[in-house]
Amino acid sequence: MIDLKLLRDEPDRVRASQRARGEDPGLVDALLDADTARRAAISAADNLRAEQKTASKSVGKASPEERPALLERAKQLAEEVKAAEAAQATAESAFTAAHLAVANVIVDGVPAGGEDNFVVLDTVGDPPVIDSPKDHLELGEALGLIDMERGAKVSGSRFYFLTGQGALLQLGLLQLAVRLATANGFTLMIPPVLVRPEVMAGTGFLGAHADEIYHLDDDDLYLVGTSEVPLAGYHADEILDLSGGPLRYAGWSSCFRREAGSYGKDTRGIIRVHQFDKVEAFVYCKPEDAEAEHERLLAWQREMLAAIEVPYRVIDVAAGDLGSSAARKYDCEAWVPTQGTYRELTSTSNCSTFQARRLSTRYRDDDGKPQIAATLNGTLATTRWLVAILENHQQPDGSVRVPAALVPYLGTEVLTA
């Protein structure tokens, strides 16, 4: 949820953010109205309760002649308080709905527009020159790394087995991410992958893309699409000690996405699948430190991409493609030879205080007063990275060169049939 002080002090900034996202700025005015109505309802109920308390005290002090009228007034006030409290509850409910409807306010400089309106910030490395490149699935099947056919037989479309050195390649990649994270002060976490609705909602994932999330109806639990979700819930309803700097966690988990609405798009291979593994960085910090922490997350992602030796570019994602929780997001996209374009491998988002406000995660400022924390997240490695590794490092004989950083995990420099 957005900061109400910002809403009240700078409503035009919030409206401009909504317009940049391609969303309705009228939601800002609806929230302002709901905020005014809620405060009026609270004030009315408080005043009536105070009057009722005074009236109750006066009954005990009244003379026999005065008491019947005072009792009648006390009875009337009790009914008025009951009605005022009901009106307050209605106003609170309407306010909460209006508050949840407004997306996070973007950081200054975020490009306006939708999916195609990103800005390229940097391009690293040159795409390899490969005659008649094979795609990752053809390479993976020929080398015994990926088995889509049996994945579909066991679980349906968009499921797969990673086999032999394919499994080792993924485990090595994730281990490399873990080593980078822990060397930089992250606490490694293996979180639960089923979460309560309030945690999923708190992170902002039950909005426009709720149909991509698996829900277990009998248990009312959600399967996570990223360990960002349980890590965001880890400190819900807590006051953190950030006096020593940000709290950084790295979550290793399996992730699940229905990929609703993407049928016919990237259905070949493991680019868009229903289950994958990922190491996700998650940070709690003071709001004033969030933008600098965002740049640090991006730098760690760049370090990982350099380790797997693939060409990539960094983009500043446009406002309309951010998702409701993010105030800014950078993507790193790797070159995919058979597609002749760059495809997303990592995202890192500055969610400012949006998620922490929903989840009531706070810290104490220098005066000891509780304040809302900021949260950030960023991918450090995921199954999709195998696509870029296999395609960019393929050799004319059909083998694949293993990036030097991953050789210790596989015990070989070349993947062969």
MOHU-V250616 format. One record per pair of residues at least 6 apart in sequence whose ideal C-beta (glycine too) atoms are under 8 Angstrom apart, sorted by the first residue. I is the first residue (numbers start at 1). GAP is how many residues later the second one is. D is the distance in Angstrom with one decimal. If there is no record, write none. Layout:
BEGIN
I|GAP|D  I|GAP|D
END
This chain:
BEGIN
1|98|5.0  1|99|6.5  1|101|7.7  1|353|6.5  1|356|4.7  1|357|5.4  2|12|6.6  2|97|7.4  2|100|5.5  2|101|8.0  2|102|6.3  2|103|5.7  2|352|6.7  2|355|7.8  3|102|7.9  3|350|6.2  3|354|7.3  3|369|7.6  4|31|6.6  4|95|7.9  6|7|7.1  6|8|6.7  6|99|6.5  7|7|5.7  7|21|7.2  7|24|6.4  7|25|6.7  7|28|7.1  7|95|7.9  8|24|7.6  8|27|7.3  11|17|5.9  11|18|7.8  11|21|6.3  13|92|6.6  14|14|4.9  14|88|6.9  14|91|5.6  15|10|4.1  15|13|4.9  16|9|7.9  17|86|7.3  17|87|7.8  17|88|4.5  17|89|4.8  17|302|7.2  18|6|6.4  18|7|4.4  18|9|6.4  18|10|6.1  18|84|7.1  18|85|7.0  19|6|5.4  19|93|7.5  20|86|5.9  20|90|6.9  20|92|4.0  20|93|7.7  20|299|4.0  20|300|7.4  21|82|5.8  21|85|7.1  21|298|4.5  21|299|5.1  21|301|6.9  22|91|7.4  22|92|6.1  22|297|7.5  22|298|4.1  23|80|6.1  23|297|7.8  27|71|7.2  27|74|5.1  27|75|5.2  28|74|6.3  30|68|5.1  30|71|7.4  31|64|7.7  31|67|4.3  31|68|6.0  31|70|7.3  31|71|5.6  33|65|7.9  34|57|7.4  34|60|5.2  34|61|4.3  34|63|7.8  34|64|4.0  34|65|7.5  35|60|6.1  35|63|7.8  37|54|5.0  37|57|7.0  37|58|7.2  38|50|7.7  38|53|4.5  38|54|5.9  38|56|7.5  38|57|4.1  40|51|7.7  41|43|7.3  41|46|5.2  41|47|4.3  41|49|7.7  41|50|3.9  41|51|7.6  42|46|5.8  42|49|7.8  44|40|5.3  44|43|7.3  44|44|7.6  45|36|7.0  45|39|4.1  45|40|5.4  45|42|7.4  45|43|4.6  48|29|6.5  48|32|5.3  48|33|4.8  48|36|5.0  49|32|5.7  51|26|6.0  52|22|7.0  52|25|4.3  52|26|6.5  52|28|7.9  52|29|5.4  55|15|6.6  55|18|5.7  55|19|4.8  55|22|5.6  56|18|5.9  58|12|5.8  59|8|6.3  59|11|4.9  59|12|6.1  59|15|6.0  62|8|5.1  103|219|7.8  103|221|4.1  103|222|7.9  104|100|7.9  104|218|7.8  104|220|6.3  104|221|5.7  104|222|6.3  104|223|5.0  104|247|6.6  104|248|6.3  104|250|4.1  105|222|6.4  105|247|7.5  106|213|5.1  106|216|7.1  106|221|5.5  106|222|6.6  107|184|7.0  107|220|4.8  107|221|4.3  107|243|6.7  107|245|7.8  109|207|7.7  109|219|7.9  110|206|6.8  110|207|7.8  110|208|7.3  110|209|5.2  110|212|7.5  110|217|7.6  110|218|5.3  111|6|5.4  111|7|6.4  111|8|5.0  111|205|6.0  111|206|7.8  111|207|4.4  111|208|6.7  112|206|6.6  112|207|5.5  112|208|7.5  113|205|4.4  113|206|6.9  113|207|5.7  114|204|6.0  114|206|4.0  114|207|5.8  115|203|7.1  115|205|7.2  115|206|4.6  116|202|7.8  117|201|3.9  117|203|7.2  117|204|7.8  118|197|4.3  118|198|6.2  118|199|5.4  118|200|5.3  118|203|7.2  118|213|7.5  119|196|6.6  119|197|4.5  119|199|7.8  120|193|5.6  120|194|7.3  120|195|5.6  121|192|7.9  121|193|4.6  121|194|6.5  121|195|5.5  121|209|7.3  122|191|6.5  122|192|4.5  123|188|7.8  123|189|7.7  123|190|4.4  123|191|7.9  124|178|7.5  124|181|7.5  124|182|7.8  124|187|6.5  124|188|5.5  124|189|7.1  124|190|7.8  125|185|7.0  125|186|3.4  125|187|6.7  125|210|7.6  126|185|6.0  127|184|5.3  127|208|4.7  127|210|6.8  128|183|7.5  128|207|7.9  128|209|6.6  128|264|5.7  130|207|5.3  130|264|6.6  131|265|7.5  133|204|4.2  133|205|5.1  133|258|6.4  133|261|6.4  134|8|7.8  134|204|7.1  134|257|7.7  134|260|6.1  134|264|7.3  135|133|7.2  135|134|6.6  135|203|4.1  135|256|6.5  136|10|7.7  136|133|5.4  136|134|7.0  136|202|7.8  136|250|6.7  136|251|4.4  136|254|4.4  136|255|5.3  137|9|6.4  137|11|6.7  137|131|5.9  137|132|3.8  137|133|7.4  139|6|7.5  139|251|4.8  139|252|7.2  139|255|5.8  139|259|7.2  139|261|6.1  140|6|3.3  140|26|6.2  140|129|7.5  140|130|7.9  140|246|7.5  140|250|6.2  141|6|7.3  141|7|7.5  142|256|6.0  142|275|6.0  143|22|7.3  143|23|7.7  143|255|7.6  143|256|7.4  143|257|6.6  143|272|5.2  143|273|6.8  143|274|5.4  144|19|5.9  144|20|5.2  144|21|7.3  144|22|7.2  144|273|6.7  145|17|6.8  145|18|6.4  145|19|6.6  145|20|5.9  145|21|2.9  145|24|6.8  145|241|7.8  145|245|7.6  145|270|7.0  146|14|5.9  146|15|7.3  146|16|6.3  146|17|7.0  146|20|5.4  146|123|7.5  146|124|6.6  146|240|8.0  147|13|6.5  147|14|4.2  147|16|5.4  148|12|4.9  148|121|7.1  148|122|7.9  150|11|5.7  151|8|4.1  151|9|3.7  151|10|5.2  152|7|6.3  154|7|7.9  155|119|7.9  157|110|7.4  158|101|6.7  158|109|7.1  158|114|6.8  158|115|4.8  158|116|4.9  159|114|6.8  159|115|6.0  159|116|6.4  160|110|5.8  160|113|6.5  162|7|7.7  162|8|5.5  162|221|7.8  162|224|8.0  165|245|6.0  165|247|7.5  165|250|5.6  166|220|7.3  168|241|6.5  168|242|5.1  169|217|6.2  169|220|7.1  169|233|7.8  169|237|6.9  169|240|7.9  169|241|6.3  169|246|7.5  170|107|6.4  170|213|6.1  170|216|6.3  171|238|6.7  172|234|4.8  172|236|7.7  172|237|2.7  172|238|5.7  173|135|7.2  173|208|5.0  173|212|5.9  173|213|7.4  173|216|7.7  173|233|6.5  173|236|7.8  174|78|6.3  174|103|6.3  174|104|7.9  174|105|5.3  174|207|5.3  175|234|5.9  176|128|7.1  176|131|6.2  176|205|6.9  176|229|5.9  176|230|6.5  176|233|7.2  177|73|7.4  177|102|4.0  177|127|6.0  177|203|3.9  177|204|3.7  178|10|5.9  178|72|6.5  178|74|6.6  178|101|6.1  180|120|6.4  180|123|6.2  180|124|6.2  180|127|7.9  180|200|6.7  181|7|6.8  181|67|7.8  181|69|3.8  181|98|6.9  181|100|6.3  181|119|7.5  181|199|6.0  182|6|5.8  182|68|7.1  184|64|7.5  184|116|6.4  185|63|5.7  186|62|4.4  186|63|6.1  186|64|4.2  186|95|6.4  187|60|7.9  187|61|6.9  187|62|5.2  187|63|7.1  188|61|7.9  188|62|5.3  188|64|6.9  189|38|7.3  189|42|6.5  189|45|7.6  189|60|5.1  189|61|6.7  189|62|4.7  189|63|7.4  190|61|7.3  190|62|5.5  190|63|6.8  191|33|8.0  191|36|5.2  191|39|3.8  191|40|6.2  191|43|7.4  191|60|5.1  191|62|5.8  192|38|5.6  193|30|6.0  193|31|5.1  193|34|7.8  193|37|7.4  193|60|5.4  193|61|5.9  193|62|7.4  193|63|7.2  194|22|7.1  194|25|7.5  194|27|4.4  194|28|6.9  194|29|6.2  194|30|7.5  195|26|6.6  195|27|5.5  195|29|5.9  195|34|5.5  195|35|5.5  195|38|6.2  196|24|7.6  196|25|6.6  196|26|7.8  196|37|7.7  197|9|7.4  197|23|6.2  197|24|7.9  197|25|6.7  199|30|6.3  199|31|7.0  199|33|7.1  199|34|3.7  199|37|6.9  199|160|7.4  200|6|5.6  200|13|7.0  200|22|4.6  200|24|7.8  200|29|6.1  201|157|7.2  202|30|6.5  202|31|6.6  202|34|6.7  202|153|6.3  202|156|4.2  202|157|4.1  203|25|6.5  203|26|5.0  203|29|4.7  203|30|7.5  203|122|6.5  203|152|5.4  203|155|7.7  203|156|7.7  204|119|6.8  204|120|4.9  204|121|3.5  204|147|7.7  204|150|6.8  204|151|6.3  204|154|7.4  205|8|6.3  205|20|7.1  205|24|6.6  205|120|8.0  206|7|7.4  207|116|7.9  207|117|5.0  208|116|7.2  209|114|7.4  211|47|6.8  211|49|4.3  211|50|7.2  212|13|6.8  212|45|5.3  212|46|4.9  212|47|6.4  212|48|5.0  212|49|7.7  213|9|5.5  213|10|7.1  213|12|6.3  213|44|7.4  213|45|6.8  214|8|6.8  214|9|4.0  214|42|5.1  214|43|7.9  214|44|6.0  215|6|7.6  215|7|5.4  215|8|7.7  216|6|7.5  216|7|7.3  222|7|7.9  223|33|4.1  224|6|6.2  224|29|6.8  224|31|6.2  224|32|6.9  225|30|5.3  225|31|6.2  225|32|4.5  226|27|7.9  226|29|5.6  226|52|6.5  226|54|5.5  226|151|7.4  227|24|3.0  227|25|7.2  227|26|4.2  227|28|7.2  227|51|6.8  227|53|4.6  227|55|7.3  228|23|7.5  228|52|5.5  228|54|5.8  228|149|4.4  230|21|6.9  230|23|7.7  231|18|5.2  231|20|5.0  231|49|7.2  231|51|3.9  231|146|7.7  232|50|6.9  232|123|5.3  232|127|6.3  232|129|8.0  232|143|6.1  232|145|8.0  233|126|6.4  234|15|7.2  235|12|7.8  235|49|6.4  235|124|7.8  235|126|5.0  236|123|4.1  236|124|6.3  236|125|6.0  237|122|7.3  237|123|4.9  237|124|7.5  238|123|6.2  238|124|7.5  239|123|4.9  239|124|6.4  239|125|6.2  239|131|5.6  240|7|6.4  240|44|5.9  240|121|6.8  240|122|7.0  240|123|4.5  240|133|6.1  241|122|7.1  241|123|7.5  242|42|7.0  242|43|6.5  242|44|5.6  242|121|4.3  242|131|7.0  243|121|7.9  245|40|7.6  245|44|8.0  246|37|5.1  246|38|6.3  246|39|3.7  246|40|7.9  246|43|6.4  246|47|5.8  247|36|7.0  247|37|4.4  247|38|7.5  248|33|6.8  248|34|7.5  248|35|5.1  249|32|7.4  249|33|4.8  249|34|7.6  250|29|5.8  250|30|7.0  250|31|5.4  250|32|7.5  250|130|6.6  251|28|7.1  251|29|4.9  251|31|6.3  252|25|7.4  252|26|7.6  252|27|5.1  253|24|7.2  253|25|6.6  253|27|7.5  254|21|6.2  254|22|7.3  254|23|5.4  255|20|7.1  255|21|5.5  255|22|7.0  255|23|5.3  255|127|7.9  256|18|6.3  256|19|5.5  257|17|6.3  258|16|6.7  259|13|5.2  259|14|7.5  259|15|6.4  262|10|5.6  265|7|6.8  266|6|4.2  269|118|6.8  270|6|7.5  270|113|6.1  270|114|6.8  270|116|6.6  270|117|6.5  271|72|7.0  271|113|6.1  271|116|5.9  273|110|7.3  276|106|6.0  276|107|3.7  276|108|6.8  277|105|6.9  277|106|5.5  278|101|6.4  278|103|6.9  278|104|4.0  278|105|7.2  279|100|7.6  279|101|4.5  279|102|4.9  279|103|7.5  280|97|6.2  280|98|7.2  280|99|6.0  280|100|6.8  281|16|5.9  281|19|6.9  281|67|7.7  281|95|8.0  281|96|6.5  281|97|4.6  281|98|7.6  281|99|5.5  282|93|7.1  282|94|7.3  282|95|5.1  283|10|5.5  283|14|7.0  283|92|6.7  283|93|4.4  283|94|7.4  284|72|7.4  284|77|6.9  284|79|7.7  284|89|5.1  284|90|7.3  284|91|5.9  285|8|5.2  285|88|6.9  285|89|5.4  285|90|8.0  285|91|7.2  286|77|6.6  286|85|7.8  286|87|7.1  286|88|6.7  287|65|6.3  287|66|5.7  287|84|7.7  287|85|7.4  287|86|7.5  287|87|4.5  289|85|7.3  290|60|5.3  290|62|5.9  290|84|4.1  290|86|6.3  291|37|8.0  291|59|6.6  293|57|7.7  293|81|7.9  293|83|5.6  294|34|6.7  294|36|7.5  294|54|6.5  294|56|4.3  294|82|5.8  297|51|4.4  297|79|6.1  297|80|7.9  297|81|3.9  298|16|7.0  298|32|5.2  298|34|7.7  298|50|5.4  298|80|7.3  300|78|7.3  300|80|6.7  301|31|5.4  301|45|4.6  301|47|6.2  301|77|6.0  301|78|6.8  301|79|6.7  302|12|7.6  302|30|7.0  304|42|7.7  304|76|5.8  304|77|6.2  305|7|5.1  305|27|5.9  305|29|7.0  305|40|7.0  305|41|7.4  307|96|6.6  307|98|4.0  307|99|7.8  308|77|6.5  308|80|7.1  308|81|5.6  308|95|4.9  308|97|6.9  308|98|7.1  309|83|7.5  309|84|7.2  309|94|4.6  309|95|7.6  309|96|7.9  310|24|4.7  310|25|6.5  310|78|4.6  310|79|6.8  310|82|4.7  310|83|8.0  311|23|6.9  311|24|4.2  311|81|7.0  312|20|5.2  312|21|6.1  312|22|4.6  312|23|6.7  312|30|6.9  312|33|7.0  313|19|7.4  313|20|5.4  313|29|5.3  314|16|5.9  314|17|7.3  314|18|5.5  314|19|7.9  315|15|6.9  315|16|5.0  315|17|8.0  315|18|6.4  316|12|7.5  316|14|6.2  317|9|8.0  317|11|7.8  317|12|4.3  317|13|6.9  317|14|5.7  317|30|7.7  321|8|7.9  322|6|7.4  322|7|5.3  322|27|7.5  323|6|7.5  323|26|7.4  324|30|7.9  325|24|7.0  325|26|4.7  325|29|5.1  325|30|5.6  326|23|4.0  326|24|6.7  326|25|5.7  327|22|7.9  327|23|5.1  327|24|6.5  327|25|4.5  327|27|7.1  328|21|7.2  328|22|4.8  329|18|5.8  329|19|6.8  329|20|4.5  329|21|7.5  330|17|7.3  330|18|5.3  331|13|5.1  331|15|6.6  331|16|5.1  332|12|7.5  332|13|5.6  332|14|4.3  333|9|3.7  333|10|5.7  333|11|5.1  333|12|6.5  334|8|6.5  334|9|6.3  334|11|4.8  334|51|7.6  334|53|7.9  334|54|3.8  334|58|7.5  335|6|7.7  335|7|5.6  335|53|7.2  335|57|6.5  336|6|7.2  336|7|4.9  336|51|6.4  336|52|6.4  336|55|5.7  337|54|4.9  337|55|6.4  337|57|7.8  338|53|6.0  343|41|7.9  343|44|7.4  343|45|7.6  344|40|7.9  345|34|7.3  345|37|7.3  345|39|6.2  345|40|5.6  345|43|6.2  346|32|6.7  346|33|4.1  346|34|7.6  346|36|7.9  347|31|6.9  347|32|5.8  348|28|7.0  348|29|6.8  348|30|3.2  348|31|7.1  349|27|6.5  349|28|5.5  349|29|7.2  350|24|7.5  350|26|5.2  351|23|7.2  351|24|4.9  351|25|6.3  351|26|7.1  352|22|5.3  352|23|8.0  353|19|4.3  353|20|6.9  353|21|5.4  353|22|8.0  354|21|7.9  355|6|7.8  355|20|4.8  356|6|7.3  356|16|5.3  356|17|4.4  356|18|6.5  356|19|5.3  357|15|5.1  361|11|7.3  361|12|5.1  361|14|7.4  362|8|4.4  362|9|6.0  362|10|5.8  362|11|6.0  363|7|7.3  363|8|6.1  363|10|5.0  364|6|5.9  364|7|7.3  365|6|5.0  389|11|7.5  389|14|6.8  389|17|7.9  390|10|5.5  393|7|5.2  393|8|4.3  393|9|7.3  393|10|6.8  394|6|5.4  395|6|6.1  395|19|7.6  398|19|7.1  399|15|5.1  399|16|6.1  399|17|4.6  399|18|7.8  400|14|7.0  400|15|4.3  401|12|6.9  401|13|5.9  401|14|8.0  402|8|5.6  402|10|6.3  402|11|5.4  402|12|6.4  402|13|6.3  407|6|5.5
END
